[in-house]
Structures are given as structure tokens and as C-alpha cells.
């Protein structure tokens, strides 16, 4: 039998009446606000549903996502004062989010209820809210962290407008878990929403999901992921180029490193997706992904070379400029890169090439520029030079100077720039002429030296005296050179010497360095200032200039710092110079440098450890016998053959049989440098049978250089591998 209800006192009745009155007032106010909202139709259906009014659900829900129609009943909740609940239920969310600007009452009601029906209603209404209400709603959904709701948010992301996409994209750092779950979904719409979220946010830390998606069995997913990876990379590259103005530099580099790792994985998996956009994005990232591209090209029977050649040759995007220059150092890509340079006629691309001119510090890239032969492109380039900024125009002149073509063709085009008002451009023309020993270059120097009021005239006159001392008087050389030894010798001469150091011959470097050491004071301070330059090519060149001037000991601390520089070309130069600075600090740096991410740094570290005869170098060198970088492996083999390590001989013989032409060429280099006649019969076979022309030519040269009386080095190679005998002869 039911227990009799408790008697209602006058106070209880009064409280109940107040409660009902408060609920009615809030409900009426909510109705009025909802009717004013763009989403009023949907929410009116929810509130006016007869089932929702007659069957109020419980406050908590379990199982699948509930129907959001019983919205009002879930909002009103159990008995109690509503105002008190609004304060006590979620003070950490509602109080923080809504303190700055009061939201619409309907949204305020939703914010006080932490249940899945309220989350579902927020998600339905989100696209229709105004800007401030959207911000509040997204904040509520993300801070509540309800996984099914956030999964639905990511799934619907592709359907939202751009403003809402941007709002959610800025909070992508809090959606990593549900984004990963969306990529694992079997539904294309889920994956598409997650891909669009990463594309809009540009989050490099989530790029690995795109790298995995490009090998999906769904072709639509592959295409979307590749497109998104390209767009994220493009924005990242643009941000890195404008890094001085970009906020959060450290965070940007962290994002770029994560993106580069994803691109390296995608490049290695090329045969699983064949998405050209992925390769293009990898080329944009420069030295961060260059090693992965080189390794992929060395794989036997790889199909990536043809795709790379097409991208490079057709590239006119300024972001491709660095990749075009870097490709000049890769034999299989070099012809395509040369054609891309010869066809370039867009000012934006030329400007980008000028900004990437510091790459010419790499001798292989500079040598590759000779493949760009003379043609109408030269006149087009010079026509664009006058539209560039001063430093960019000077870099374009230097780039034109290292390209192929006859000296007459290049000097004739440089002559048209002598009237340029910008001193840096005229100085670049001067040093191109100084680096050219042809008669046409001498005539151009004579013309420069005869120009009065030009700061380059004094340097040109000095060079004319060196080339033609008997004829210098015809241009007033004695007076000009005397002035040069005074004014230009102190400041301008050093700057000019530094600017075009890489274009000078060894004899010119020695001569000019001797003159400056005897006439200019404070050279170490000048070089030290160059070591702190924001331009990586100047930091790299500063180390080489210091070596030419004999100042490495004076700037040892700067060299140690540059050995840890962010740019690989700078680290490579600094590590190579450490062999001139023996000591504990150098040894410690070299031990770490053998594991540097860049192959050039590793190769220089291996050579330096060998040259310095570091006592415990053998374990460090043995670890590099299996390096994927041909130069690293060759330097390690050479160093270990000097200590007669049999394992090094076995690796050398394996390199001669390696599918990669780079490894075979490096093996021939070791054999030539160490005069290893024990493998001469194998070199003869290679000179006739190797499928690569460059390898055959190098083998022919080795055979020719050995001759019948060539003296070999004293090393031991495996007897069984070289025909049953070990060549042990005296050292050369």
C-alpha cells in the first residue's frame, strides 16, 4: 500500500508556485529569443514537439546520441532553483566563457546543462549562430570534451562555411584525438572532414595523418590528402620565408619539422600512391626533405625520377626555385633543372632564385649551373634585373655568371649593367669579370677602371695591373691603384673580396688574402661580424674566408657555434674547417657530427676524424660503412683502409657492385685516391660494361692514371673477392 503523501504546508505551496512561475517566465523568454535566431525553424520544431512536452526525459542519457528534440525538458532539469544551478553546475565553463559578453538566453541555457542532448542541440544550431555565439558554442563543445559530439563536429567540418571552419581550425590542437579517429573511419565523409580540418588549420603536427592517407585504398581520400598536404606545405613555406614577421618562430620551426617528417615518409612510399602533389610539396621544403629525395632516387628500379623531372622542368612557382637549384647537384635531375632555369621568365620566379642564391656556396650546385647554356633566356633575365631589389639583382648577376655559355656571351650582357645606379649590382658585375680570365673580361675591366667617380674603378684597375702591367698606364693605373691601396684596401676591398670569394681562383684568393693581411687591420673582427650574419651563405663563406686569411684560430669560438647552425650548408663548412682546429672541443663536436641529419656534414666529420687521427675514431667510422650517403661511406672506407681494416675492403668491393651509380663513382674515387691496383682488373671490366656513362668514363680515367707503373698504397683487400691475391706493396 502506498504511503500517504506528506502534508503540504503553506510554505511548500508558496515555493512550488514560485518555481512554476519562474519556469514559465524562462520558457517564454527562451521562445522569444529562439524566434529571432536564424535557426528558429529547427529549434521551434524541437520545442514545440508534442512528444517532448508530454514525455520529459531524464536529465542523464546513456547509449547512442539522443534525439535533441526534448531540449527544453533537459534544460529545465530536476526540481530546484534554476538560477542556482546555472552558477553551480559548470562554473569553469559558463563563467569563463560568458563573462566578456552575454550570449543569447537560449545559448546561456544550453551552457548550463552538461548532457548529450544539449551538446547535440548546440551542434545542430552551430552553423546558424552569429559570430560571438559561434565562438561561445565551439568553446563549450571543445571544453566539455564529449568524444561523440567532437567526432560529429569533425565529420561535419567540410560542410561548414569558411568563417566557422577558421574558428574551429584555430582550435585543432584540442581535436587531435578525434581527428585521428576520423582518419581510421570506414566512411569517406569522416575522412574528408578530418582532411579538410588539417588543410584549413595548417597544423604540421597532424601532417603525418595526411601522409598515411595518401596511400589509402580509396582514390578520393588519396587525392584529397595529397591536395591538403600540398596546401599545408605551401603555407608553411611562405611562413618560413617571412619568418622575421611571423609570430612564434620556435613553434613555426617545430611545425615545419613535423611536416617535413611526414613528407619524407610520403616520398619513401611513392610507389604506393603516385601523387605528384606530394613530390612537389617535398621539393618546396628544401633541405628538410632533400635527403629523403636523394635516398629515394638511389633505390634500384625506382619510378620517382621521371615524376621529379617533370615537376622541376615545368615549375615556375617561386616556391620551386630552391628545388631547381638543388637539383643541379643531382645528376639524374640536372638536365631538367637546367631547362627550367633556361625557360624562366617570370619576375617572381627570378626573385625567388635570387633569394636562394646562397645555395651557390655548394660547389656541386655551382658546377651544375654550367649546364644552363646560352640562349635568349639571358636577355630576359637581364631585363628583369632592373626590376629587382638591389641585393636580389646582385644575386641574379652572380647566378648568371656561373651558368654555362661562352665568356663573350656573358660579358656582353654584363656590359649593359655598368650604368646601373646600384653599387651592389655594379660590384657583382665587377667580380664576374675578375673571375673570368678571357680577353673580353679584361676589356670590360679596363672599361670599368676608366670610369671616374665609380667605387669599382679602383678594384678594376688593380686587377688590370695584375693582368696587363705594361698597359696599365694607358688608363691611369698608377694613380688609381695607389688610391685603391688607401681607400678600397681598407674597407671596400675586404667587402668585395668577401662578396665574390667563391668566384676567385685559388691563386687569386692567395694573392688578395696576402695583400689584405699586410695592409688591413681588424680583419678578425670583420670576419667575426660576417659569422653572425642572418644570411646562411655569408656565415658559410665567412668560415672559408677565415681559412684563406689564416684566421681560424682567431674565430675558433664562432666556428664551434656554426658547427651547430640550423642550416646544413653552414654546419658542413664549419665541420670541415674543424680539422684546422685540433683540440678536445673539436673532437667532441666531430663525434656528434658523424650522426648529423645531413650527409655532407657527416662526410666532413668522418674526414676530419681521420685527418686528426683521433684515437677512438674507428668505432665512429665503422658505423658509417653502411651509410646510405655515398660520400659518407666512401670517406669512412678510405679512413678505415688507412688502418688496414679488412671490413672496409669488403665494403669497397660491394660499392663497386652497388645498383646506385653514386656509390660506384664514390668507390672509384677511393680507389683512385689510394692507388689500389689490387682491383685494377675489376676497374677494367667496369670501364667497358657498366651501364652508366659517367661510371665508365671515371673507370677509364682511373685505368689511365694508374698506367703501367702506378704505385699503389699499402692496403689489404679481401683475397677471395679480388681474384685470390692480396696486393701488399709499399706506400706511394
Secondary structure, DSSP 4 states (H G I P E B T S, - for coil): -PPPPPPPPHHHHHHHHHHHHHHHHHHHHHHHHHHHSTTHHHHHHHHH-HHHHHS---S---SSPPPTT-HHHHHH-SSS-HHHHHHHS-IIIIIHHHSSSPPPHHHHHHHH--SHHHHHHHHHHGGGS-HHHHHHHHHHHHHHT-HHHHHHHHHTGGGS-HHHHHHHHTTGGG-HHHHHHHHT-S-HHHHHHHHHHHHHHT-GGGHHHHHHHTT-S-HHHHHHHHHHHHHHHHHHHHHHHTTTT-S-HHHHHHHHHHHHHHHHHHHHTGGGT--HHHHHHHHHTTHHHHHHHHHHHHSTT-SHHHHHHHHHHH---GGGHHHHHHHTTSHHHHHHHHHHHHH---HHHHHHHHHTGGGGGSHHHHHHGGGS--STHHHHHHHHHTTS-HHHHHHHHHHHHHSSS-HHHHHHHHHTTTT-S-HHHHHHHHHHHHT--SHHHHHHHHHHHT-TT-TTHHHHHHHHHHH-GGGGGGGTHHHHHHHIIIIIIIIIHHHHHHHTGGGS-HHHHHHHHHHHHHH-S-HHHHHHHHHT-SSHHHHHHHHHHHHHHT-TTTTHHHHHHHTT-SSHHHHHHHHHHGGGS-SHHHHHHHHHHTT-SSHHHHHHHHHHHHHTT-TTHHHHHHTTTT-SSHHHHHHHHHHHHHTT-HHHHHHHHHHHT-S-HHHHHHHHHHHHHHT-GGGHHHHHHHHHH-S-HHHHHHHHHHHHHHTTTPPPP-----TGGGTS--------
